[in-house]
Amino acid sequence: MNQNLDFGINRVLEPQYVLPVSAWKLDNGRKIMPFELKIAVNKIHIEGTSFKQICLEANDNDERIKQKIMDIVIRRGKLHNPVTDTGGLFCGFITEIGAEYPNDKGFEVGDRVVCNASLTSIPLYIDKVTAIDRAFGQVDVEGYAILYPLVPLVRKPEDVPINLMLFALNESGTLLKISSTAVGKKKFLVVGNNQLTNIFYGYAIKKVAREDAEIVCLLDKKAYAVLKGSSIEKLMTGIFTEAKRVDILKPLECLADLDTKAPFDLSVNCADIPGAETINILATKKGGTVVFANLINNYNIALYITESISRQLDIRCADGYVEAYDKFDIEIVKELAPYIESAVETSEQLDDDPAYPINRRTRLQEVSGQRKTMLEDFVCESRAMAAVLDEILTVSKYDCNVLITGETGVGKEKVANIIYKNSNRKMQPFIKVNCASISPTLIEAEFFGCEKGVLSGENSSERKGYFELADNGAIFLDDVGGLSQDMQAKLLRVIQDGEFYRMGGTLPIKTNVRIMSATNRDIEELIEAGGFRRDLYYRLNVVRIKVPSLKERAGDIPALVNHFLKMYGGKFDMKRTIDRDAVEYLKQCDWPGNIRELENVVQRLMMSANNEQITLIDVMKELHGDIFDSSAIEPPLENENPDKVMDLEKMVQNFEKNILKHACEEYGSTRKIAKAVGISQTQLVRKKKKYNL
């Protein structure tokens, strides 16, 4: 057996020496090796949690969904969603068979086949996404895939609808395993949040169950019904003894809804909602079997529950490969197809409910508090940042280079810290380098070190550079776009060869370093202008993480403000709170300096505010001091009457006058001034006359 050929390791780009499923990026080049097979892909089934995540991130907009799918494939060379860590299956026509491909099943060019292995491991290229099928979580595409010898292929039978076949095969060997486990048992429970998935598992049980068997279906209340009609109702009543809508994240309520039906001999959980495993454990009798058909639910939690309730159960997870499961799944599809094809497809918006997270990791991290530890004090309450942070945590475990981009002050170094602390190198050195702060005459010595006597005479000691100090760990190159062409060439050689020479040295020094780099510049523009090497860019930009600007994540501003108030409250030994309207005003402001600018503003507000409560006036004075007439808004002096009432009308007029004066100086023409302050030209002329401007 040739591992490189049989397992597809030759297609792995980053990180190397791992299997394709564990790689961040695969080579999806169209030219095949003699031992490979090429397929023209026309339909893809996207794993359920991945499809939901893509739709939510795209706000359920068709064009954005298509682009999101394309973006994943462009970045990774495969359809491996970095947020959910899942893929899917595809169908297509064989277009090319390598001369050395072990064609045991006698495939021919033109055969329509299903690749019966996850897209997390298959080199894939998509030229275009042409249609979306929300009912089945599938898309029609134009593209191709490259298969290596051990990837299982299934011929598509003529009389089987491909959408159902892909849906069933995506359950891998679990349908067959559950059906074989159900033999001889009487009481069954199927828990899920997708009606079609529940139907498949219920039917797999029904095929082998005793005539007096009871099969109960619990379907989550939030499950969106994409298939309706009399044929679906007939199918549900024919399979299940009873079907109920429940909140499957409230297990005790679910048990109450089951009345006298529990306990069950075999309990199946096919829900893609993390945390739904509890009801299956509680509803299954001692010595019974619990099967988690969806990988999103947690085996460890299930074991802990059995310990806490002293109940011995046979707990099983989803099965990947079971001999001949494809034939079993196809048989089920043939039998269910007449009912499902007669159903009416509906179109319902996905519900973005934080109580129903899209992946198990996020759910468990939130419940346990682990997420806060993993992310240190990185504040995140906006959807824009939540998606980025999920990607950051996923990327952390892939030992590949990362390029972090974003405006000044967005927190690029903080992102690098999170990646490092959640990576396999977290116990090794982490060296941070600001490329722009190093003198050009010293930068080579700083990066690679120097031999004794090279820099400051014969008596100077040898010196280790950053790459030597970071060996087996990670290095963070901030402002990497500022490196000179000469240093870019030297850095490229280190990445390619895994070794370097100290200044004045003659022996190569090996290095094993993960490089994280950051820039607020447009590297593509630098490349076009001749300021940055394209080959180095490709080496650094294996994974690219763009950190949103504060304007793009304005929903985080209230949490950030409170975070800084607490942080500096401890540092300055003072207590400050802030009015809600002041926070709302901060949300409306532009932040060219992003989080760093907001932090500085909060710090100054803590010191400048006259009272414990920071008000809207405090914020406006801090941000717009140049257009405030301070005499109109200052509080009474010590020797003045403390009950003196501030003249609100005068304050408003002074503020309006100064805003208009500032705008007149800034913009010149009345048309531009009016547009800048959001009033009509007529209103502007009238107000200029009023204030003698």
C-alpha positions as CSV (number, residue, x, y, z in Angstrom):
1,M,0.0,0.0,0.0
2,N,1.3,3.4,-1.0
3,Q,0.0,5.8,1.6
4,N,0.6,8.9,-0.5
5,L,-1.4,7.5,-3.3
6,D,-4.1,5.6,-1.5
7,F,-4.8,8.2,1.1
8,G,-4.4,11.3,-1.1
9,I,-1.5,12.8,0.9
10,N,0.0,14.0,-2.3
11,R,-2.9,16.5,-2.5
12,V,-2.2,18.0,0.9
13,L,-0.8,21.5,0.8
14,E,-1.0,22.8,4.4
15,P,-0.1,21.5,6.9
16,Q,1.9,18.7,5.3
17,Y,2.2,15.1,6.3
18,V,-1.4,14.8,7.4
19,L,-4.4,13.1,5.8
20,P,-6.6,15.3,3.5
21,V,-9.5,15.4,6.0
22,S,-7.1,17.0,8.6
23,A,-5.5,19.4,6.2
24,W,-6.4,23.1,6.0
25,K,-5.9,23.2,2.3
26,L,-5.8,20.7,-0.6
27,D,-4.4,20.9,-4.1
28,N,-7.5,21.0,-6.3
29,G,-5.6,21.4,-9.6
30,R,-7.5,19.9,-12.5
31,K,-4.6,17.7,-13.8
32,I,-4.9,14.2,-12.4
33,M,-2.1,11.7,-11.5
34,P,-2.2,8.2,-13.1
35,F,-3.7,6.7,-9.9
36,E,-6.5,9.3,-9.6
37,L,-10.0,9.7,-11.1
38,K,-11.8,12.9,-12.1
39,I,-15.5,13.7,-11.8
40,A,-17.5,16.6,-13.3
41,V,-19.6,17.6,-10.2
42,N,-23.2,18.8,-10.8
43,K,-24.9,18.4,-7.4
44,I,-23.6,18.8,-3.8
45,H,-25.4,17.9,-0.6
46,I,-24.0,20.1,2.2
47,E,-24.0,18.7,5.7
48,G,-27.0,20.1,7.7
49,T,-25.2,22.3,10.3
50,S,-22.9,23.6,7.6
51,F,-25.8,24.5,5.3
52,K,-27.6,26.3,8.1
53,Q,-24.5,28.2,9.1
54,I,-23.8,29.3,5.6
55,C,-27.5,30.5,5.2
56,L,-27.4,32.4,8.5
57,E,-24.1,34.1,7.7
58,A,-25.5,35.1,4.3
59,N,-28.8,36.4,5.8
60,D,-30.6,33.8,3.7
61,N,-29.7,35.7,0.5
62,D,-29.3,33.3,-2.5
63,E,-26.4,35.1,-4.1
64,R,-24.5,35.5,-0.8
65,I,-25.1,31.8,0.0
66,K,-23.6,30.9,-3.4
67,Q,-20.6,33.2,-2.9
68,K,-20.0,31.8,0.6
69,I,-19.9,28.3,-0.7
70,M,-17.5,29.4,-3.5
71,D,-15.3,31.2,-0.9
72,I,-14.9,28.1,1.2
73,V,-13.7,26.1,-1.8
74,I,-11.4,28.8,-3.0
75,R,-9.7,29.1,0.4
76,R,-9.4,25.4,1.2
77,G,-9.5,23.5,-2.1
78,K,-12.4,21.5,-0.7
79,L,-15.8,22.1,0.7
80,H,-14.8,21.9,4.4
81,N,-16.7,24.6,6.4
82,P,-14.2,26.0,8.9
83,V,-17.0,27.1,11.4
84,T,-18.8,23.7,11.7
85,D,-15.9,21.6,10.6
86,T,-18.1,19.5,8.3
87,G,-18.5,18.9,4.6
88,G,-21.1,16.8,2.6
89,L,-21.4,14.6,-0.5
90,F,-21.5,15.1,-4.2
91,C,-22.8,13.6,-7.4
92,G,-21.4,13.9,-10.9
93,F,-20.1,12.2,-14.1
94,I,-16.8,10.5,-14.5
95,T,-14.7,12.4,-17.0
96,E,-11.2,10.9,-16.7
97,I,-9.8,7.7,-15.2
98,G,-6.0,7.5,-14.6
99,A,-4.2,4.5,-16.1
100,E,-3.1,3.2,-12.7
101,Y,-6.4,3.8,-10.9
102,P,-7.5,0.6,-9.2
103,N,-10.9,0.3,-11.0
104,D,-12.2,-2.7,-9.2
105,K,-15.9,-1.9,-9.9
106,G,-15.3,-1.3,-13.6
107,F,-16.3,2.4,-13.8
108,E,-16.3,4.0,-17.2
109,V,-16.1,7.6,-18.4
110,G,-19.6,8.9,-18.5
111,D,-20.9,6.9,-15.5
112,R,-23.0,9.0,-13.1
113,V,-21.7,8.4,-9.6
114,V,-22.0,9.6,-6.0
115,C,-18.8,10.1,-4.0
116,N,-19.6,8.3,-0.8
117,A,-17.0,10.1,1.4
118,S,-17.1,13.4,3.1
119,L,-16.1,16.5,1.2
120,T,-13.8,17.4,4.1
121,S,-11.3,15.1,2.4
122,I,-11.9,15.6,-1.4
123,P,-10.1,18.0,-3.6
124,L,-12.9,20.1,-5.2
125,Y,-13.1,23.0,-7.6
126,I,-16.4,24.9,-8.2
127,D,-16.7,27.2,-11.2
128,K,-20.3,28.2,-10.5
129,V,-23.2,27.6,-8.1
130,T,-26.3,27.6,-10.2
131,A,-29.2,26.7,-7.9
132,I,-30.1,26.1,-4.2
133,D,-32.4,23.5,-2.8
134,R,-33.3,24.5,0.8
135,A,-35.5,21.5,1.4
136,F,-32.6,19.1,1.1
137,G,-29.7,21.4,1.8
138,Q,-28.2,20.9,-1.7
139,V,-26.8,23.0,-4.5
140,D,-26.4,22.5,-8.2
141,V,-22.9,23.4,-9.4
142,E,-20.4,23.4,-12.2
143,G,-17.0,22.1,-11.2
144,Y,-14.9,19.0,-10.7
145,A,-13.4,16.8,-8.0
146,I,-10.3,14.6,-7.9
147,L,-10.6,11.2,-6.2
148,Y,-7.7,9.0,-5.0
149,P,-7.9,5.1,-4.9
150,L,-9.5,4.4,-1.5
151,V,-12.4,6.9,-1.8
152,P,-15.7,4.9,-2.2
153,L,-17.8,5.5,-5.3
154,V,-21.4,4.4,-5.8
155,R,-23.2,4.2,-9.2
156,K,-26.4,6.2,-9.3
157,P,-29.3,3.9,-10.1
158,E,-31.7,5.1,-12.8
159,D,-34.8,4.8,-10.6
160,V,-33.6,6.7,-7.6
161,P,-34.0,10.4,-7.1
162,I,-30.5,11.9,-6.6
163,N,-31.6,14.4,-3.9
164,L,-32.9,11.7,-1.7
165,M,-30.0,9.4,-2.4
166,L,-27.5,12.1,-1.3
167,F,-29.6,12.9,1.7
168,A,-29.6,9.2,2.8
169,L,-25.9,8.5,2.1
170,N,-24.9,11.5,4.1
171,E,-26.0,9.5,7.2
172,S,-23.1,7.1,6.4
173,G,-23.5,3.6,7.9
174,T,-25.7,4.8,10.8
175,L,-29.1,3.9,9.1
176,L,-28.0,0.3,8.6
177,K,-26.5,0.0,12.0
178,I,-29.7,1.3,13.7
179,S,-31.9,-1.0,11.6
180,S,-29.8,-4.0,12.6
181,T,-29.8,-2.9,16.3
182,A,-33.6,-2.6,16.2
183,V,-34.2,-6.3,15.5
184,G,-36.2,-8.0,18.2
185,K,-36.9,-4.8,20.2
186,K,-40.3,-3.3,20.9
187,K,-40.2,0.3,22.1
188,F,-38.3,3.0,20.1
189,L,-37.7,6.7,20.4
190,V,-36.5,9.0,17.6
191,V,-35.5,12.6,18.6
192,G,-34.6,15.2,16.0
193,N,-35.1,18.7,14.6
194,N,-35.5,17.8,10.9
195,Q,-38.7,16.0,9.9
196,L,-37.1,14.2,6.9
197,T,-34.2,12.9,9.0
198,N,-36.6,11.6,11.6
199,I,-38.6,9.9,8.8
200,F,-35.4,8.1,7.5
201,Y,-34.4,6.8,11.0
202,G,-38.0,5.9,11.9
203,Y,-38.4,4.0,8.6
204,A,-35.1,2.1,9.1
205,I,-36.5,0.9,12.4
206,K,-39.9,0.1,11.0
207,K,-38.5,-2.2,8.4
208,V,-37.3,-4.7,11.0
209,A,-39.4,-4.0,14.1
210,R,-41.9,-6.3,15.5
211,E,-45.6,-5.9,14.4
212,D,-46.5,-4.7,17.9
213,A,-43.6,-2.2,18.0
214,E,-44.1,1.3,19.3
215,I,-42.1,4.1,17.6
216,V,-42.4,7.5,19.1
217,C,-41.1,10.6,17.3
218,L,-40.1,13.8,19.1
219,L,-39.6,16.7,16.7
220,D,-38.3,20.0,18.0
221,K,-40.7,22.9,17.9
222,K,-38.3,25.0,16.0
223,A,-37.8,22.5,13.3
224,Y,-38.7,24.1,10.1
225,A,-41.0,22.0,7.9
226,V,-39.7,22.0,4.4
227,L,-41.9,19.2,3.2
228,K,-45.7,19.2,3.7
229,G,-48.8,17.6,2.3
230,S,-51.0,14.5,2.6
231,S,-48.2,12.2,1.5
232,I,-45.9,13.3,4.3
233,E,-48.7,13.0,6.8
234,K,-49.4,9.5,5.6
235,L,-45.7,8.6,5.9
236,M,-45.5,10.0,9.4
237,T,-48.6,8.1,10.6
238,G,-47.4,4.9,8.9
239,I,-44.0,5.0,10.6
240,F,-44.6,6.5,14.0
241,T,-47.1,5.3,16.7
242,E,-47.0,8.9,18.0
243,A,-45.3,12.1,16.9
244,K,-45.0,15.2,19.1
245,R,-43.6,18.7,18.8
246,V,-41.5,19.5,21.9
247,D,-38.6,21.7,23.0
248,I,-35.8,19.1,23.0
249,L,-33.5,21.3,24.9
250,K,-35.8,20.9,27.9
251,P,-35.5,17.2,28.6
252,L,-37.7,17.0,31.7
253,E,-40.6,18.7,29.9
254,C,-40.1,16.1,27.0
255,L,-40.3,13.3,29.5
256,A,-43.5,14.6,30.8
257,D,-44.9,14.8,27.2
258,L,-44.0,11.1,26.7
259,D,-46.6,10.1,29.4
260,T,-46.3,6.4,29.9
261,K,-44.3,5.6,26.8
262,A,-40.9,5.7,28.4
263,P,-38.6,3.9,29.1
264,F,-37.5,2.8,25.6
265,D,-35.5,-0.2,24.4
266,L,-33.7,1.8,21.6
267,S,-33.4,5.6,21.5
268,V,-32.1,7.5,18.5
269,N,-30.9,11.1,18.6
270,C,-30.6,12.5,15.1
271,A,-30.9,16.2,16.1
272,D,-28.2,18.7,15.0
273,I,-28.8,20.8,18.2
274,P,-26.1,20.5,20.8
275,G,-27.4,19.6,24.2
276,A,-30.3,17.4,22.9
277,E,-28.6,14.2,24.1
278,T,-30.0,14.4,27.6
279,I,-33.6,13.4,26.8
280,N,-32.4,10.2,25.1
281,I,-30.4,9.1,28.1
282,L,-33.3,9.8,30.5
283,A,-35.9,8.1,28.3
284,T,-34.0,4.8,27.7
285,K,-34.4,1.8,30.1
286,K,-31.5,0.2,32.0
287,G,-29.6,-2.0,29.6
288,G,-31.1,-0.3,26.6
289,T,-29.3,1.3,23.6
290,V,-28.8,5.0,22.8
291,V,-27.5,5.9,19.4
292,F,-26.3,9.4,18.5
293,A,-26.8,9.6,14.8
294,N,-25.6,13.2,14.5
295,L,-21.9,14.0,15.4
296,I,-22.9,17.3,16.9
297,N,-24.2,15.7,20.1
298,N,-21.8,14.9,22.9
299,Y,-20.8,11.3,23.8
300,N,-18.9,12.5,26.9
301,I,-21.9,14.3,28.4
302,A,-24.0,11.2,27.8
303,L,-21.5,9.1,29.8
304,Y,-21.5,11.6,32.6
305,I,-25.3,11.5,32.8
306,T,-25.4,7.7,33.0
307,E,-23.0,7.9,35.9
308,S,-25.0,10.5,37.7
309,I,-28.3,8.5,37.4
310,S,-26.6,5.1,37.9
311,R,-28.0,3.6,34.7
312,Q,-26.1,1.2,32.5
313,L,-26.7,1.9,28.8
314,D,-25.2,0.8,25.5
315,I,-24.2,4.2,24.1
316,R,-23.2,4.3,20.4
317,C,-22.1,7.1,18.1
318,A,-22.7,7.5,14.4
319,D,-21.1,4.9,12.1
320,G,-18.8,6.0,9.3
321,Y,-18.3,2.9,7.1
322,V,-20.4,-0.3,7.4
323,E,-20.1,-2.9,4.6
324,A,-22.9,-2.6,2.0
325,Y,-24.6,0.3,3.8
326,D,-25.0,2.1,0.5
327,K,-27.2,-0.7,-0.9
328,F,-29.4,-0.5,2.3
329,D,-29.7,3.3,2.0
330,I,-30.7,3.1,-1.7
331,E,-33.3,0.5,-0.9
332,I,-34.9,2.8,1.7
333,V,-34.8,5.7,-0.7
334,K,-36.6,3.7,-3.4
335,E,-39.4,2.8,-0.8
336,L,-39.8,6.4,0.5
337,A,-39.4,8.2,-2.8
338,P,-43.1,8.0,-3.9
339,Y,-44.2,9.7,-0.7
340,I,-41.5,12.4,-0.6
341,E,-41.7,13.3,-4.2
342,S,-45.4,13.9,-3.9
343,A,-44.8,16.4,-1.0
344,V,-44.9,20.1,-1.3
345,E,-41.7,22.0,-0.6
346,T,-42.0,25.1,1.5
347,S,-39.6,28.0,2.0
348,E,-39.1,29.2,5.5
349,Q,-36.6,31.6,7.0
350,L,-33.9,30.0,9.3
351,D,-34.3,31.1,12.9
352,D,-31.1,32.5,14.2
353,D,-31.7,31.7,17.9
354,P,-28.6,31.7,20.1
355,A,-30.1,29.0,22.2
356,Y,-29.8,26.7,19.2
357,P,-26.1,27.0,18.2
358,I,-24.9,25.6,14.9
359,N,-22.1,23.5,16.3
360,R,-21.4,21.4,19.4
361,R,-18.2,23.1,20.2
362,T,-19.7,26.5,20.6
363,R,-22.6,25.2,22.7
364,L,-20.3,23.3,25.1
365,Q,-17.9,26.1,25.4
366,E,-20.6,28.6,26.2
367,V,-22.3,26.3,28.8
368,S,-19.0,25.3,30.5
369,G,-17.4,28.8,30.4
370,Q,-14.5,27.3,28.4
371,R,-15.1,29.7,25.5
372,K,-14.4,32.7,27.7
373,T,-11.1,31.0,28.7
374,M,-10.2,30.2,25.2
375,L,-10.8,33.7,24.0
376,E,-9.2,35.4,26.9
377,D,-10.9,38.8,27.3
378,F,-11.9,39.1,23.6
379,V,-15.3,40.8,23.6
380,C,-17.8,39.4,21.1
381,E,-21.5,40.0,21.0
382,S,-22.0,40.7,17.3
383,R,-22.7,38.1,14.6
384,A,-19.9,39.5,12.4
385,M,-17.3,38.9,15.1
386,A,-18.8,35.6,16.3
387,A,-18.3,34.0,12.8
388,V,-14.7,35.2,12.8
389,L,-14.0,33.9,16.3
390,D,-15.4,30.5,15.4
391,E,-13.1,30.4,12.4
392,I,-10.1,31.5,14.6
393,L,-10.7,28.6,17.0
394,T,-11.0,26.2,14.1
395,V,-7.8,27.4,12.4
396,S,-5.9,27.2,15.7
397,K,-5.7,23.4,15.5
398,Y,-4.4,23.4,11.9
399,D,-0.6,23.8,12.1
400,C,-0.4,26.2,9.1
401,N,0.6,29.8,8.5
402,V,-2.0,32.5,9.0
403,L,-2.3,36.0,7.6
404,I,-4.4,38.4,9.8
405,T,-5.7,41.5,8.1
406,G,-7.7,44.4,9.2
407,E,-7.6,48.1,9.9
408,T,-5.4,49.6,12.6
409,G,-6.6,49.0,16.1
410,V,-9.0,46.1,15.4
411,G,-7.1,43.6,17.5
412,K,-4.9,41.6,15.1
413,E,-2.3,40.8,17.8
414,K,-5.1,39.6,20.1
415,V,-6.2,37.2,17.3
416,A,-2.7,35.9,17.1
417,N,-2.6,35.3,20.8
418,I,-5.9,33.3,20.7
419,I,-4.6,31.1,17.8
420,Y,-1.4,30.4,19.7
421,K,-3.0,29.6,23.0
422,N,-5.5,27.2,21.4
423,S,-2.9,25.5,19.1
424,N,-0.7,22.4,19.6
425,R,2.3,24.7,20.1
426,K,0.8,26.5,23.1
427,M,3.5,25.1,25.4
428,Q,6.3,26.2,23.1
429,P,7.8,29.7,22.6
430,F,5.7,32.5,21.1
431,I,7.8,35.4,19.7
432,K,6.2,38.7,18.7
433,V,8.0,41.0,16.2
434,N,7.0,44.5,15.1
435,C,8.6,44.5,11.6
436,A,8.2,48.3,11.3
437,S,10.0,49.1,14.5
438,I,13.3,47.4,13.7
439,S,16.1,49.3,12.1
440,P,16.8,48.2,8.6
441,T,20.5,47.8,9.5
442,L,19.7,45.4,12.3
443,I,16.7,43.5,11.0
444,E,18.6,40.5,9.6
445,A,20.5,40.0,12.9
446,E,17.2,40.4,14.9
447,F,15.5,37.7,12.7
448,F,18.3,35.2,12.3
449,G,20.9,36.1,14.9
450,C,24.6,36.6,14.4
451,E,27.9,34.9,15.2
452,K,30.4,36.2,17.7
453,G,32.1,39.5,16.7
454,V,30.0,40.2,13.6
455,L,28.2,43.3,14.7
456,S,30.2,45.1,17.4
457,G,33.7,43.9,17.1
458,E,35.6,40.7,18.0
459,N,34.5,40.6,21.6
460,S,30.8,40.6,21.0
461,S,29.0,37.4,21.9
462,E,27.0,35.2,19.6
463,R,23.3,36.1,19.4
464,K,20.2,34.1,18.7
465,G,17.5,35.6,16.4
466,Y,13.7,35.5,16.6
467,F,13.4,32.3,14.5
468,E,15.9,30.4,16.6
469,L,14.2,31.5,19.8
470,A,10.8,30.5,18.4
471,D,11.9,27.0,17.3
472,N,9.0,24.5,17.7
473,G,6.8,27.3,18.6
474,A,5.2,30.3,16.8
475,I,6.2,33.7,15.6
476,F,4.0,36.7,15.1
477,L,5.2,39.2,12.4
478,D,3.2,42.4,12.9
479,D,3.2,44.9,9.9
480,V,4.7,42.3,7.7
481,G,3.9,44.5,4.7
482,G,6.7,46.8,5.8
483,L,9.5,44.3,5.2
484,S,12.2,45.2,2.7
485,Q,12.5,43.2,-0.5
486,D,15.8,41.8,0.8
487,M,14.2,40.6,4.0
488,Q,11.2,39.2,2.1
489,A,13.6,37.0,0.1
490,K,15.3,35.8,3.2
491,L,12.0,35.1,5.0
492,L,10.7,33.1,1.9
493,R,13.8,31.0,2.0
494,V,13.4,30.1,5.7
495,I,9.7,29.1,5.0
496,Q,10.7,27.0,2.0
497,D,13.8,25.3,3.4
498,G,13.1,25.3,7.1
499,E,16.6,26.6,7.8
500,F,18.6,29.8,7.9
501,Y,22.1,31.1,8.5
502,R,23.1,33.4,11.3
503,M,24.9,36.6,10.1
504,G,28.5,35.5,9.7
505,G,27.6,31.9,10.0
506,T,28.5,29.0,7.7
507,L,26.3,26.2,9.2
508,P,22.6,26.0,8.5
509,I,20.3,26.1,11.5
510,K,17.0,24.1,11.3
511,T,13.8,25.8,12.4
512,N,10.2,24.5,12.8
513,V,8.1,27.6,13.3
514,R,4.4,28.4,12.7
515,I,4.2,31.9,11.3
516,M,1.3,34.3,12.0
517,S,1.6,37.6,10.3
518,A,-0.5,40.7,10.3
519,T,-1.0,43.8,8.1
520,N,-3.3,46.7,7.7
521,R,-2.1,47.2,4.1
522,D,-3.6,45.8,0.9
523,I,-1.0,43.2,0.1
524,E,-2.4,42.7,-3.3
525,E,-1.9,46.3,-4.2
526,L,1.7,46.1,-2.8
527,I,2.3,43.2,-5.0
528,E,1.0,45.0,-8.1
529,A,3.2,48.0,-7.2
530,G,6.3,45.7,-6.8
531,G,6.5,46.3,-3.1
532,F,5.8,42.7,-1.9
533,R,6.7,39.3,-3.3
534,R,3.8,37.3,-4.6
535,D,5.5,33.9,-3.7
536,L,6.0,35.1,-0.1
537,Y,2.4,36.2,0.1
538,Y,1.2,32.7,-0.9
539,R,3.4,31.2,1.8
540,L,2.1,33.5,4.5
541,N,-1.5,33.6,3.3
542,V,-2.3,29.9,3.7
543,V,-5.3,30.9,5.9
544,R,-6.5,34.5,5.9
545,I,-8.5,35.9,8.7
546,K,-10.0,39.4,8.2
547,V,-10.8,41.1,11.5
548,P,-13.9,43.3,11.1
549,S,-13.6,47.0,11.8
550,L,-15.5,48.4,14.8
551,K,-18.0,50.0,12.4
552,E,-18.8,46.5,11.1
553,R,-19.2,45.1,14.6
554,A,-21.0,48.0,16.3
555,G,-23.1,45.5,18.3
556,D,-19.9,44.9,20.4
557,I,-19.5,48.5,21.5
558,P,-21.7,48.3,24.6
559,A,-19.8,45.2,25.8
560,L,-16.5,46.8,24.9
561,V,-17.3,50.0,26.8
562,N,-18.3,48.0,29.9
563,H,-15.1,45.9,29.6
564,F,-12.9,48.9,29.5
565,L,-14.8,50.6,32.4
566,K,-14.2,47.5,34.5
567,M,-10.6,47.2,33.4
568,Y,-9.6,50.8,34.1
569,G,-11.8,51.0,37.1
570,G,-9.5,48.4,38.7
571,K,-6.4,50.1,37.4
572,F,-7.3,53.6,38.6
573,D,-9.2,52.4,41.7
574,M,-12.4,54.2,40.7
575,K,-15.9,53.3,39.8
576,R,-17.6,54.5,36.7
577,T,-20.9,53.6,35.0
578,I,-22.3,55.0,31.7
579,D,-25.8,56.1,30.6
580,R,-27.5,54.0,28.0
581,D,-28.0,57.0,25.7
582,A,-24.2,57.7,25.9
583,V,-23.5,54.2,24.8
584,E,-26.0,54.5,22.0
585,Y,-24.3,57.6,20.8
586,L,-20.9,55.8,20.8
587,K,-22.5,53.1,18.6
588,Q,-23.3,55.8,16.0
589,C,-19.8,57.2,15.8
590,D,-17.1,56.4,13.3
591,W,-14.1,54.8,14.8
592,P,-11.1,55.1,12.4
593,G,-8.8,53.9,15.2
594,N,-11.2,51.0,16.0
595,I,-11.1,49.3,19.3
596,R,-7.8,51.0,20.3
597,E,-9.5,54.4,19.8
598,L,-12.6,53.4,21.7
599,E,-10.4,52.1,24.6
600,N,-8.6,55.5,24.7
601,V,-11.8,57.4,24.7
602,V,-13.3,55.3,27.6
603,Q,-10.0,55.8,29.5
604,R,-10.2,59.6,29.1
605,L,-13.9,59.6,30.0
606,M,-13.2,57.9,33.3
607,M,-10.7,60.6,34.2
608,S,-12.7,63.6,32.8
609,A,-16.2,62.8,33.9
610,N,-17.4,65.0,36.9
611,N,-19.6,62.3,38.4
612,E,-19.6,58.5,38.8
613,Q,-22.1,58.2,36.0
614,I,-20.7,59.1,32.5
615,T,-23.4,61.0,30.6
616,L,-24.1,61.8,27.0
617,I,-22.8,65.3,27.5
618,D,-19.6,63.9,28.8
619,V,-19.2,61.7,25.7
620,M,-20.0,64.6,23.3
621,K,-17.6,67.0,25.1
622,E,-14.9,64.4,24.8
623,L,-15.5,63.6,21.1
624,H,-16.4,67.1,19.9
625,G,-14.6,69.5,22.2
626,D,-13.7,71.7,19.3
627,I,-17.4,72.5,18.6
628,F,-18.6,72.9,22.1
629,D,-19.0,76.2,24.0
630,S,-17.9,74.9,27.3
631,S,-19.3,77.9,29.2
632,A,-22.8,76.8,28.3
633,I,-22.5,73.3,29.6
634,E,-20.1,73.4,32.6
635,P,-21.7,72.5,35.9
636,P,-21.8,75.2,38.6
637,L,-18.6,76.2,40.3
638,E,-18.0,75.5,44.0
639,N,-19.0,79.0,45.1
640,E,-22.1,79.0,42.9
641,N,-25.6,77.9,43.8
642,P,-25.5,74.1,43.4
643,D,-29.2,74.1,42.5
644,K,-28.6,76.4,39.6
645,V,-30.5,75.1,36.5
646,M,-28.4,74.7,33.3
647,D,-29.9,76.6,30.3
648,L,-30.8,73.7,28.0
649,E,-32.0,76.0,25.2
650,K,-28.7,77.9,25.3
651,M,-26.7,74.7,25.3
652,V,-28.6,73.4,22.3
653,Q,-28.2,76.6,20.3
654,N,-24.5,76.9,21.1
655,F,-23.9,73.3,20.1
656,E,-25.9,73.7,16.8
657,K,-24.0,77.0,16.1
658,N,-20.6,75.4,16.6
659,I,-21.5,72.3,14.5
660,L,-22.6,74.5,11.6
661,K,-19.5,76.7,12.0
662,H,-17.2,73.6,12.0
663,A,-19.1,72.2,8.9
664,C,-18.8,75.6,7.0
665,E,-15.0,75.6,7.6
666,E,-14.7,72.0,6.6
667,Y,-16.9,71.8,3.5
668,G,-17.3,75.3,2.0
669,S,-20.3,75.1,-0.3
670,T,-23.9,75.2,1.1
671,R,-24.8,72.0,-0.8
672,K,-21.9,70.0,0.8
673,I,-22.5,71.5,4.2
674,A,-26.2,70.7,4.1
675,K,-25.5,67.1,3.1
676,A,-22.8,66.7,5.8
677,V,-25.1,67.8,8.6
678,G,-28.3,66.2,7.2
679,I,-30.5,69.2,6.5
680,S,-31.8,70.9,3.4
681,Q,-30.0,73.8,1.8
682,T,-32.9,76.1,2.7
683,Q,-32.7,75.1,6.3
684,L,-29.0,75.7,6.2
685,V,-29.3,79.2,4.8
686,R,-31.9,80.1,7.5
687,K,-29.7,78.8,10.3
688,K,-26.6,80.5,9.0
689,K,-28.5,83.8,9.0
690,K,-29.7,83.1,12.6
691,Y,-26.2,82.5,13.9
692,N,-24.5,85.2,11.7
693,L,-22.2,82.6,10.1
